[in-house]
Amino acid sequence: MQLLRHFTIRRVVLWMMILSLTAVARAGSYGAMTLREMYRLADSGDATMNEVLHGLGGVNAR
């Protein structure tokens, strides 16, 4: 019971706020990383498709 004396409402709320801010920051960084990876894969897929089309004498062939 002596340990519980140190857990005031203010400290518990403060730690809950810190932990929730950390969770939101981590979720945001994960979302940004995932979106960047999706754009990178889409761009590389577009480049590969353009190479295939140019190689076959298709669209925009010179």
Predicted model as a PDB file, atoms N, CA, C, CB and O in Angstrom, pLDDT in the B-factor column:
MODEL        1                                                                  
ATOM      1  N   MET A   1       0.822  -1.204   0.000  1.00 64.00           N  
ATOM      2  CA  MET A   1       0.000   0.000   0.000  1.00 64.00           C  
ATOM      3  C   MET A   1       0.857   1.256   0.000  1.00 64.00           C  
ATOM      4  CB  MET A   1      -0.930   0.005   1.203  1.00 64.00           C  
ATOM      5  O   MET A   1       0.423   2.313  -0.457  1.00 64.00           O  
ATOM      6  N   GLN A   2       2.067   1.137   0.510  1.00 71.00           N  
ATOM      7  CA  GLN A   2       2.950   2.296   0.535  1.00 71.00           C  
ATOM      8  C   GLN A   2       3.279   2.756  -0.889  1.00 71.00           C  
ATOM      9  CB  GLN A   2       4.243   1.968   1.305  1.00 71.00           C  
ATOM     10  O   GLN A   2       3.428   3.951  -1.142  1.00 71.00           O  
ATOM     11  N   LEU A   3       3.390   1.806  -1.808  1.00 70.00           N  
ATOM     12  CA  LEU A   3       3.695   2.128  -3.197  1.00 70.00           C  
ATOM     13  C   LEU A   3       2.560   2.929  -3.837  1.00 70.00           C  
ATOM     14  CB  LEU A   3       3.955   0.845  -3.995  1.00 70.00           C  
ATOM     15  O   LEU A   3       2.822   3.815  -4.651  1.00 70.00           O  
ATOM     16  N   LEU A   4       1.321   2.640  -3.489  1.00 73.00           N  
ATOM     17  CA  LEU A   4       0.182   3.316  -4.099  1.00 73.00           C  
ATOM     18  C   LEU A   4       0.064   4.779  -3.684  1.00 73.00           C  
ATOM     19  CB  LEU A   4      -1.085   2.592  -3.745  1.00 73.00           C  
ATOM     20  O   LEU A   4      -0.625   5.552  -4.348  1.00 73.00           O  
ATOM     21  N   ARG A   5       0.709   5.159  -2.624  1.00 77.00           N  
ATOM     22  CA  ARG A   5       0.645   6.567  -2.198  1.00 77.00           C  
ATOM     23  C   ARG A   5       1.294   7.496  -3.221  1.00 77.00           C  
ATOM     24  CB  ARG A   5       1.326   6.741  -0.835  1.00 77.00           C  
ATOM     25  O   ARG A   5       0.947   8.674  -3.297  1.00 77.00           O  
ATOM     26  N   HIS A   6       2.235   6.973  -4.007  1.00 77.00           N  
ATOM     27  CA  HIS A   6       2.946   7.804  -4.981  1.00 77.00           C  
ATOM     28  C   HIS A   6       2.165   7.979  -6.284  1.00 77.00           C  
ATOM     29  CB  HIS A   6       4.303   7.199  -5.281  1.00 77.00           C  
ATOM     30  O   HIS A   6       2.518   8.821  -7.109  1.00 77.00           O  
ATOM     31  N   PHE A   7       1.112   7.193  -6.471  1.00 81.00           N  
ATOM     32  CA  PHE A   7       0.311   7.287  -7.689  1.00 81.00           C  
ATOM     33  C   PHE A   7      -0.826   8.283  -7.488  1.00 81.00           C  
ATOM     34  CB  PHE A   7      -0.247   5.901  -8.087  1.00 81.00           C  
ATOM     35  O   PHE A   7      -1.938   7.896  -7.130  1.00 81.00           O  
ATOM     36  N   THR A   8      -0.550   9.551  -7.715  1.00 88.00           N  
ATOM     37  CA  THR A   8      -1.603  10.563  -7.622  1.00 88.00           C  
ATOM     38  C   THR A   8      -2.338  10.630  -8.958  1.00 88.00           C  
ATOM     39  CB  THR A   8      -1.014  11.961  -7.240  1.00 88.00           C  
ATOM     40  O   THR A   8      -1.845  10.148  -9.978  1.00 88.00           O  
ATOM     41  N   ILE A   9      -3.504  11.224  -8.935  1.00 88.00           N  
ATOM     42  CA  ILE A   9      -4.293  11.372 -10.157  1.00 88.00           C  
ATOM     43  C   ILE A   9      -3.510  12.187 -11.184  1.00 88.00           C  
ATOM     44  CB  ILE A   9      -5.658  12.046  -9.854  1.00 88.00           C  
ATOM     45  O   ILE A   9      -3.515  11.863 -12.371  1.00 88.00           O  
ATOM     46  N   ARG A  10      -2.854  13.218 -10.740  1.00 91.00           N  
ATOM     47  CA  ARG A  10      -2.098  14.085 -11.645  1.00 91.00           C  
ATOM     48  C   ARG A  10      -0.994  13.302 -12.351  1.00 91.00           C  
ATOM     49  CB  ARG A  10      -1.496  15.273 -10.876  1.00 91.00           C  
ATOM     50  O   ARG A  10      -0.807  13.451 -13.558  1.00 91.00           O  
ATOM     51  N   ARG A  11      -0.265  12.471 -11.613  1.00 90.00           N  
ATOM     52  CA  ARG A  11       0.806  11.688 -12.224  1.00 90.00           C  
ATOM     53  C   ARG A  11       0.265  10.641 -13.185  1.00 90.00           C  
ATOM     54  CB  ARG A  11       1.641  11.017 -11.151  1.00 90.00           C  
ATOM     55  O   ARG A  11       0.840  10.409 -14.248  1.00 90.00           O  
ATOM     56  N   VAL A  12      -0.826  10.017 -12.814  1.00 91.00           N  
ATOM     57  CA  VAL A  12      -1.410   9.005 -13.693  1.00 91.00           C  
ATOM     58  C   VAL A  12      -1.901   9.646 -14.991  1.00 91.00           C  
ATOM     59  CB  VAL A  12      -2.571   8.274 -12.984  1.00 91.00           C  
ATOM     60  O   VAL A  12      -1.673   9.104 -16.073  1.00 91.00           O  
ATOM     61  N   VAL A  13      -2.566  10.783 -14.892  1.00 93.00           N  
ATOM     62  CA  VAL A  13      -3.051  11.476 -16.089  1.00 93.00           C  
ATOM     63  C   VAL A  13      -1.877  11.946 -16.938  1.00 93.00           C  
ATOM     64  CB  VAL A  13      -3.948  12.674 -15.703  1.00 93.00           C  
ATOM     65  O   VAL A  13      -1.921  11.841 -18.163  1.00 93.00           O  
ATOM     66  N   LEU A  14      -0.839  12.457 -16.310  1.00 95.00           N  
ATOM     67  CA  LEU A  14       0.339  12.907 -17.045  1.00 95.00           C  
ATOM     68  C   LEU A  14       0.965  11.750 -17.828  1.00 95.00           C  
ATOM     69  CB  LEU A  14       1.371  13.520 -16.081  1.00 95.00           C  
ATOM     70  O   LEU A  14       1.300  11.911 -19.001  1.00 95.00           O  
ATOM     71  N   TRP A  15       1.125  10.593 -17.193  1.00 94.00           N  
ATOM     72  CA  TRP A  15       1.702   9.447 -17.887  1.00 94.00           C  
ATOM     73  C   TRP A  15       0.786   8.926 -18.980  1.00 94.00           C  
ATOM     74  CB  TRP A  15       2.006   8.341 -16.903  1.00 94.00           C  
ATOM     75  O   TRP A  15       1.268   8.465 -20.015  1.00 94.00           O  
ATOM     76  N   MET A  16      -0.521   8.987 -18.775  1.00 97.00           N  
ATOM     77  CA  MET A  16      -1.453   8.580 -19.828  1.00 97.00           C  
ATOM     78  C   MET A  16      -1.330   9.502 -21.033  1.00 97.00           C  
ATOM     79  CB  MET A  16      -2.902   8.579 -19.303  1.00 97.00           C  
ATOM     80  O   MET A  16      -1.366   9.045 -22.175  1.00 97.00           O  
ATOM     81  N   MET A  17      -1.185  10.799 -20.780  1.00 97.00           N  
ATOM     82  CA  MET A  17      -1.031  11.754 -21.879  1.00 97.00           C  
ATOM     83  C   MET A  17       0.285  11.531 -22.623  1.00 97.00           C  
ATOM     84  CB  MET A  17      -1.099  13.194 -21.348  1.00 97.00           C  
ATOM     85  O   MET A  17       0.322  11.584 -23.852  1.00 97.00           O  
ATOM     86  N   ILE A  18       1.350  11.285 -21.890  1.00 98.00           N  
ATOM     87  CA  ILE A  18       2.647  11.040 -22.525  1.00 98.00           C  
ATOM     88  C   ILE A  18       2.607   9.772 -23.367  1.00 98.00           C  
ATOM     89  CB  ILE A  18       3.755  10.933 -21.465  1.00 98.00           C  
ATOM     90  O   ILE A  18       3.105   9.754 -24.493  1.00 98.00           O  
ATOM     91  N   LEU A  19       2.016   8.714 -22.824  1.00 98.00           N  
ATOM     92  CA  LEU A  19       1.930   7.462 -23.570  1.00 98.00           C  
ATOM     93  C   LEU A  19       1.030   7.588 -24.804  1.00 98.00           C  
ATOM     94  CB  LEU A  19       1.413   6.352 -22.663  1.00 98.00           C  
ATOM     95  O   LEU A  19       1.330   7.015 -25.852  1.00 98.00           O  
ATOM     96  N   SER A  20      -0.068   8.335 -24.681  1.00 98.00           N  
ATOM     97  CA  SER A  20      -0.939   8.492 -25.839  1.00 98.00           C  
ATOM     98  C   SER A  20      -0.281   9.355 -26.909  1.00 98.00           C  
ATOM     99  CB  SER A  20      -2.275   9.101 -25.419  1.00 98.00           C  
ATOM    100  O   SER A  20      -0.459   9.097 -28.100  1.00 98.00           O  
ATOM    101  N   LEU A  21       0.471  10.368 -26.512  1.00 98.00           N  
ATOM    102  CA  LEU A  21       1.197  11.182 -27.482  1.00 98.00           C  
ATOM    103  C   LEU A  21       2.254  10.345 -28.199  1.00 98.00           C  
ATOM    104  CB  LEU A  21       1.852  12.391 -26.790  1.00 98.00           C  
ATOM    105  O   LEU A  21       2.450  10.484 -29.407  1.00 98.00           O  
ATOM    106  N   THR A  22       2.924   9.483 -27.459  1.00 98.00           N  
ATOM    107  CA  THR A  22       3.908   8.586 -28.065  1.00 98.00           C  
ATOM    108  C   THR A  22       3.244   7.639 -29.060  1.00 98.00           C  
ATOM    109  CB  THR A  22       4.639   7.784 -26.981  1.00 98.00           C  
ATOM    110  O   THR A  22       3.779   7.395 -30.141  1.00 98.00           O  
ATOM    111  N   ALA A  23       2.090   7.111 -28.699  1.00 98.00           N  
ATOM    112  CA  ALA A  23       1.377   6.196 -29.601  1.00 98.00           C  
ATOM    113  C   ALA A  23       0.944   6.909 -30.877  1.00 98.00           C  
ATOM    114  CB  ALA A  23       0.151   5.594 -28.897  1.00 98.00           C  
ATOM    115  O   ALA A  23       1.061   6.352 -31.968  1.00 98.00           O  
ATOM    116  N   VAL A  24       0.445   8.133 -30.750  1.00 98.00           N  
ATOM    117  CA  VAL A  24       0.019   8.894 -31.930  1.00 98.00           C  
ATOM    118  C   VAL A  24       1.219   9.224 -32.814  1.00 98.00           C  
ATOM    119  CB  VAL A  24      -0.707  10.191 -31.508  1.00 98.00           C  
ATOM    120  O   VAL A  24       1.128   9.137 -34.039  1.00 98.00           O  
ATOM    121  N   ALA A  25       2.338   9.601 -32.205  1.00 97.00           N  
ATOM    122  CA  ALA A  25       3.537   9.915 -32.983  1.00 97.00           C  
ATOM    123  C   ALA A  25       4.053   8.684 -33.728  1.00 97.00           C  
ATOM    124  CB  ALA A  25       4.633  10.473 -32.066  1.00 97.00           C  
ATOM    125  O   ALA A  25       4.450   8.774 -34.890  1.00 97.00           O  
ATOM    126  N   ARG A  26       4.045   7.548 -33.059  1.00 98.00           N  
ATOM    127  CA  ARG A  26       4.506   6.323 -33.717  1.00 98.00           C  
ATOM    128  C   ARG A  26       3.570   5.914 -34.847  1.00 98.00           C  
ATOM    129  CB  ARG A  26       4.624   5.186 -32.702  1.00 98.00           C  
ATOM    130  O   ARG A  26       4.029   5.473 -35.900  1.00 98.00           O  
ATOM    131  N   ALA A  27       2.267   6.053 -34.642  1.00 97.00           N  
ATOM    132  CA  ALA A  27       1.309   5.709 -35.700  1.00 97.00           C  
ATOM    133  C   ALA A  27       1.477   6.643 -36.896  1.00 97.00           C  
ATOM    134  CB  ALA A  27      -0.142   5.781 -35.165  1.00 97.00           C  
ATOM    135  O   ALA A  27       1.404   6.204 -38.044  1.00 97.00           O  
ATOM    136  N   GLY A  28       1.698   7.912 -36.633  1.00 97.00           N  
ATOM    137  CA  GLY A  28       1.896   8.869 -37.719  1.00 97.00           C  
ATOM    138  C   GLY A  28       3.158   8.588 -38.513  1.00 97.00           C  
ATOM    139  O   GLY A  28       3.150   8.672 -39.741  1.00 97.00           O  
ATOM    140  N   SER A  29       4.232   8.261 -37.834  1.00 97.00           N  
ATOM    141  CA  SER A  29       5.476   7.959 -38.544  1.00 97.00           C  
ATOM    142  C   SER A  29       5.354   6.662 -39.335  1.00 97.00           C  
ATOM    143  CB  SER A  29       6.645   7.866 -37.557  1.00 97.00           C  
ATOM    144  O   SER A  29       5.898   6.553 -40.434  1.00 97.00           O  
ATOM    145  N   TYR A  30       4.650   5.688 -38.790  1.00 97.00           N  
ATOM    146  CA  TYR A  30       4.433   4.441 -39.527  1.00 97.00           C  
ATOM    147  C   TYR A  30       3.580   4.699 -40.775  1.00 97.00           C  
ATOM    148  CB  TYR A  30       3.753   3.385 -38.617  1.00 97.00           C  
ATOM    149  O   TYR A  30       3.852   4.149 -41.842  1.00 97.00           O  
ATOM    150  N   GLY A  31       2.554   5.533 -40.633  1.00 96.00           N  
ATOM    151  CA  GLY A  31       1.720   5.864 -41.788  1.00 96.00           C  
ATOM    152  C   GLY A  31       2.507   6.591 -42.859  1.00 96.00           C  
ATOM    153  O   GLY A  31       2.344   6.309 -44.047  1.00 96.00           O  
ATOM    154  N   ALA A  32       3.357   7.523 -42.458  1.00 96.00           N  
ATOM    155  CA  ALA A  32       4.170   8.251 -43.431  1.00 96.00           C  
ATOM    156  C   ALA A  32       5.147   7.310 -44.129  1.00 96.00           C  
ATOM    157  CB  ALA A  32       4.933   9.398 -42.745  1.00 96.00           C  
ATOM    158  O   ALA A  32       5.358   7.411 -45.338  1.00 96.00           O  
ATOM    159  N   MET A  33       5.740   6.400 -43.371  1.00 95.00           N  
ATOM    160  CA  MET A  33       6.679   5.447 -43.957  1.00 95.00           C  
ATOM    161  C   MET A  33       5.963   4.527 -44.947  1.00 95.00           C  
ATOM    162  CB  MET A  33       7.362   4.615 -42.853  1.00 95.00           C  
ATOM    163  O   MET A  33       6.491   4.237 -46.021  1.00 95.00           O  
ATOM    164  N   THR A  34       4.776   4.076 -44.591  1.00 95.00           N  
ATOM    165  CA  THR A  34       4.009   3.200 -45.476  1.00 95.00           C  
ATOM    166  C   THR A  34       3.603   3.923 -46.748  1.00 95.00           C  
ATOM    167  CB  THR A  34       2.770   2.671 -44.760  1.00 95.00           C  
ATOM    168  O   THR A  34       3.698   3.360 -47.839  1.00 95.00           O  
ATOM    169  N   LEU A  35       3.152   5.165 -46.620  1.00 94.00           N  
ATOM    170  CA  LEU A  35       2.746   5.941 -47.790  1.00 94.00           C  
ATOM    171  C   LEU A  35       3.930   6.208 -48.708  1.00 94.00           C  
ATOM    172  CB  LEU A  35       2.109   7.262 -47.360  1.00 94.00           C  
ATOM    173  O   LEU A  35       3.792   6.130 -49.929  1.00 94.00           O  
ATOM    174  N   ARG A  36       5.102   6.524 -48.137  1.00 93.00           N  
ATOM    175  CA  ARG A  36       6.301   6.755 -48.944  1.00 93.00           C  
ATOM    176  C   ARG A  36       6.687   5.494 -49.699  1.00 93.00           C  
ATOM    177  CB  ARG A  36       7.469   7.222 -48.061  1.00 93.00           C  
ATOM    178  O   ARG A  36       7.081   5.563 -50.863  1.00 93.00           O  
ATOM    179  N   GLU A  37       6.578   4.348 -49.052  1.00 92.00           N  
ATOM    180  CA  GLU A  37       6.898   3.080 -49.707  1.00 92.00           C  
ATOM    181  C   GLU A  37       5.909   2.776 -50.834  1.00 92.00           C  
ATOM    182  CB  GLU A  37       6.896   1.936 -48.680  1.00 92.00           C  
ATOM    183  O   GLU A  37       6.304   2.261 -51.881  1.00 92.00           O  
ATOM    184  N   MET A  38       4.630   3.089 -50.629  1.00 90.00           N  
ATOM    185  CA  MET A  38       3.632   2.874 -51.678  1.00 90.00           C  
ATOM    186  C   MET A  38       3.924   3.748 -52.899  1.00 90.00           C  
ATOM    187  CB  MET A  38       2.219   3.168 -51.142  1.00 90.00           C  
ATOM    188  O   MET A  38       3.843   3.279 -54.034  1.00 90.00           O  
ATOM    189  N   TYR A  39       4.266   5.023 -52.664  1.00 89.00           N  
ATOM    190  CA  TYR A  39       4.597   5.909 -53.784  1.00 89.00           C  
ATOM    191  C   TYR A  39       5.863   5.440 -54.497  1.00 89.00           C  
ATOM    192  CB  TYR A  39       4.775   7.354 -53.291  1.00 89.00           C  
ATOM    193  O   TYR A  39       5.948   5.514 -55.723  1.00 89.00           O  
ATOM    194  N   ARG A  40       6.852   4.954 -53.731  1.00 87.00           N  
ATOM    195  CA  ARG A  40       8.086   4.475 -54.341  1.00 87.00           C  
ATOM    196  C   ARG A  40       7.804   3.270 -55.231  1.00 87.00           C  
ATOM    197  CB  ARG A  40       9.119   4.114 -53.262  1.00 87.00           C  
ATOM    198  O   ARG A  40       8.331   3.180 -56.340  1.00 87.00           O  
ATOM    199  N   LEU A  41       6.980   2.349 -54.752  1.00 85.00           N  
ATOM    200  CA  LEU A  41       6.651   1.168 -55.552  1.00 85.00           C  
ATOM    201  C   LEU A  41       5.839   1.543 -56.786  1.00 85.00           C  
ATOM    202  CB  LEU A  41       5.880   0.154 -54.710  1.00 85.00           C  
ATOM    203  O   LEU A  41       6.029   0.964 -57.855  1.00 85.00           O  
ATOM    204  N   ALA A  42       4.938   2.505 -56.642  1.00 84.00           N  
ATOM    205  CA  ALA A  42       4.140   2.935 -57.794  1.00 84.00           C  
ATOM    206  C   ALA A  42       5.027   3.597 -58.848  1.00 84.00           C  
ATOM    207  CB  ALA A  42       3.025   3.907 -57.350  1.00 84.00           C  
ATOM    208  O   ALA A  42       4.844   3.373 -60.044  1.00 84.00           O  
ATOM    209  N   ASP A  43       5.988   4.414 -58.405  1.00 82.00           N  
ATOM    210  CA  ASP A  43       6.882   5.074 -59.354  1.00 82.00           C  
ATOM    211  C   ASP A  43       7.775   4.070 -60.062  1.00 82.00           C  
ATOM    212  CB  ASP A  43       7.734   6.117 -58.643  1.00 82.00           C  
ATOM    213  O   ASP A  43       8.005   4.189 -61.266  1.00 82.00           O  
ATOM    214  N   SER A  44       8.281   3.085 -59.334  1.00 82.00           N  
ATOM    215  CA  SER A  44       9.138   2.091 -59.980  1.00 82.00           C  
ATOM    216  C   SER A  44       8.322   1.228 -60.941  1.00 82.00           C  
ATOM    217  CB  SER A  44       9.833   1.206 -58.925  1.00 82.00           C  
ATOM    218  O   SER A  44       8.833   0.788 -61.971  1.00 82.00           O  
ATOM    219  N   GLY A  45       7.055   0.987 -60.605  1.00 77.00           N  
ATOM    220  CA  GLY A  45       6.188   0.238 -61.512  1.00 77.00           C  
ATOM    221  C   GLY A  45       5.899   1.018 -62.777  1.00 77.00           C  
ATOM    222  O   GLY A  45       5.838   0.444 -63.865  1.00 77.00           O  
ATOM    223  N   ASP A  46       5.719   2.339 -62.642  1.00 76.00           N  
ATOM    224  CA  ASP A  46       5.506   3.185 -63.819  1.00 76.00           C  
ATOM    225  C   ASP A  46       6.740   3.205 -64.710  1.00 76.00           C  
ATOM    226  CB  ASP A  46       5.142   4.612 -63.395  1.00 76.00           C  
ATOM    227  O   ASP A  46       6.634   3.145 -65.934  1.00 76.00           O  
ATOM    228  N   ALA A  47       7.913   3.291 -64.085  1.00 75.00           N  
ATOM    229  CA  ALA A  47       9.151   3.299 -64.865  1.00 75.00           C  
ATOM    230  C   ALA A  47       9.326   1.977 -65.598  1.00 75.00           C  
ATOM    231  CB  ALA A  47      10.364   3.569 -63.958  1.00 75.00           C  
ATOM    232  O   ALA A  47       9.736   1.965 -66.759  1.00 75.00           O  
ATOM    233  N   THR A  48       9.025   0.878 -64.948  1.00 78.00           N  
ATOM    234  CA  THR A  48       9.143  -0.433 -65.586  1.00 78.00           C  
ATOM    235  C   THR A  48       8.151  -0.550 -66.741  1.00 78.00           C  
ATOM    236  CB  THR A  48       8.909  -1.564 -64.558  1.00 78.00           C  
ATOM    237  O   THR A  48       8.490  -1.077 -67.800  1.00 78.00           O  
ATOM    238  N   MET A  49       6.947  -0.067 -66.545  1.00 76.00           N  
ATOM    239  CA  MET A  49       5.941  -0.128 -67.612  1.00 76.00           C  
ATOM    240  C   MET A  49       6.372   0.720 -68.806  1.00 76.00           C  
ATOM    241  CB  MET A  49       4.568   0.346 -67.091  1.00 76.00           C  
ATOM    242  O   MET A  49       6.187   0.310 -69.952  1.00 76.00           O  
ATOM    243  N   ASN A  50       6.942   1.896 -68.551  1.00 75.00           N  
ATOM    244  CA  ASN A  50       7.419   2.734 -69.653  1.00 75.00           C  
ATOM    245  C   ASN A  50       8.547   2.052 -70.415  1.00 75.00           C  
ATOM    246  CB  ASN A  50       7.890   4.092 -69.127  1.00 75.00           C  
ATOM    247  O   ASN A  50       8.608   2.140 -71.641  1.00 75.00           O  
ATOM    248  N   GLU A  51       9.441   1.372 -69.699  1.00 75.00           N  
ATOM    249  CA  GLU A  51      10.517   0.647 -70.372  1.00 75.00           C  
ATOM    250  C   GLU A  51       9.956  -0.458 -71.252  1.00 75.00           C  
ATOM    251  CB  GLU A  51      11.494   0.060 -69.348  1.00 75.00           C  
ATOM    252  O   GLU A  51      10.419  -0.667 -72.373  1.00 75.00           O  
ATOM    253  N   VAL A  52       8.959  -1.161 -70.739  1.00 76.00           N  
ATOM    254  CA  VAL A  52       8.356  -2.242 -71.518  1.00 76.00           C  
ATOM    255  C   VAL A  52       7.672  -1.681 -72.758  1.00 76.00           C  
ATOM    256  CB  VAL A  52       7.348  -3.033 -70.662  1.00 76.00           C  
ATOM    257  O   VAL A  52       7.827  -2.229 -73.849  1.00 76.00           O  
ATOM    258  N   LEU A  53       6.916  -0.595 -72.603  1.00 75.00           N  
ATOM    259  CA  LEU A  53       6.201  -0.022 -73.736  1.00 75.00           C  
ATOM    260  C   LEU A  53       7.161   0.535 -74.775  1.00 75.00           C  
ATOM    261  CB  LEU A  53       5.254   1.070 -73.266  1.00 75.00           C  
ATOM    262  O   LEU A  53       6.926   0.386 -75.974  1.00 75.00           O  
ATOM    263  N   HIS A  54       8.229   1.168 -74.337  1.00 76.00           N  
ATOM    264  CA  HIS A  54       9.204   1.707 -75.284  1.00 76.00           C  
ATOM    265  C   HIS A  54       9.949   0.566 -75.975  1.00 76.00           C  
ATOM    266  CB  HIS A  54      10.200   2.649 -74.567  1.00 76.00           C  
ATOM    267  O   HIS A  54      10.253   0.651 -77.165  1.00 76.00           O  
ATOM    268  N   GLY A  55      10.233  -0.462 -75.257  1.00 72.00           N  
ATOM    269  CA  GLY A  55      10.960  -1.604 -75.829  1.00 72.00           C  
ATOM    270  C   GLY A  55      10.120  -2.361 -76.850  1.00 72.00           C  
ATOM    271  O   GLY A  55      10.661  -2.944 -77.790  1.00 72.00           O  
ATOM    272  N   LEU A  56       8.818  -2.355 -76.674  1.00 63.00           N  
ATOM    273  CA  LEU A  56       7.925  -3.076 -77.599  1.00 63.00           C  
ATOM    274  C   LEU A  56       7.487  -2.206 -78.759  1.00 63.00           C  
ATOM    275  CB  LEU A  56       6.698  -3.588 -76.859  1.00 63.00           C  
ATOM    276  O   LEU A  56       6.784  -2.676 -79.653  1.00 63.00           O  
ATOM    277  N   GLY A  57       7.888  -0.950 -78.760  1.00 58.00           N  
ATOM    278  CA  GLY A  57       7.472  -0.065 -79.838  1.00 58.00           C  
ATOM    279  C   GLY A  57       6.041   0.392 -79.659  1.00 58.00           C  
ATOM    280  O   GLY A  57       5.344   0.676 -80.633  1.00 58.00           O  
ATOM    281  N   GLY A  58       5.605   0.465 -78.414  1.00 51.00           N  
ATOM    282  CA  GLY A  58       4.228   0.839 -78.136  1.00 51.00           C  
ATOM    283  C   GLY A  58       4.067   2.329 -77.978  1.00 51.00           C  
ATOM    284  O   GLY A  58       4.572   3.105 -78.790  1.00 51.00           O  
ATOM    285  N   VAL A  59       3.382   2.724 -76.962  1.00 56.00           N  
ATOM    286  CA  VAL A  59       3.040   4.114 -76.718  1.00 56.00           C  
ATOM    287  C   VAL A  59       4.315   4.943 -76.518  1.00 56.00           C  
ATOM    288  CB  VAL A  59       2.112   4.235 -75.491  1.00 56.00           C  
ATOM    289  O   VAL A  59       5.222   4.536 -75.791  1.00 56.00           O  
ATOM    290  N   ASN A  60       4.371   6.104 -77.168  1.00 55.00           N  
ATOM    291  CA  ASN A  60       5.476   7.051 -77.044  1.00 55.00           C  
ATOM    292  C   ASN A  60       6.807   6.462 -77.502  1.00 55.00           C  
ATOM    293  CB  ASN A  60       5.594   7.516 -75.612  1.00 55.00           C  
ATOM    294  O   ASN A  60       7.855   6.860 -76.992  1.00 55.00           O  
ATOM    295  N   ALA A  61       6.793   5.548 -78.426  1.00 48.00           N  
ATOM    296  CA  ALA A  61       8.045   4.991 -78.924  1.00 48.00           C  
ATOM    297  C   ALA A  61       8.697   5.993 -79.884  1.00 48.00           C  
ATOM    298  CB  ALA A  61       7.802   3.623 -79.631  1.00 48.00           C  
ATOM    299  O   ALA A  61       8.013   6.702 -80.622  1.00 48.00           O  
ATOM    300  N   ARG A  62      10.005   6.034 -79.859  1.00 50.00           N  
ATOM    301  CA  ARG A  62      10.722   6.982 -80.738  1.00 50.00           C  
ATOM    302  C   ARG A  62      11.499   6.233 -81.780  1.00 50.00           C  
ATOM    303  CB  ARG A  62      11.668   7.887 -79.933  1.00 50.00           C  
ATOM    304  O   ARG A  62      12.167   6.848 -82.612  1.00 50.00           O  
TER     305      ARG A  62                                                      
ENDMDL                                                                          
END                                                                             
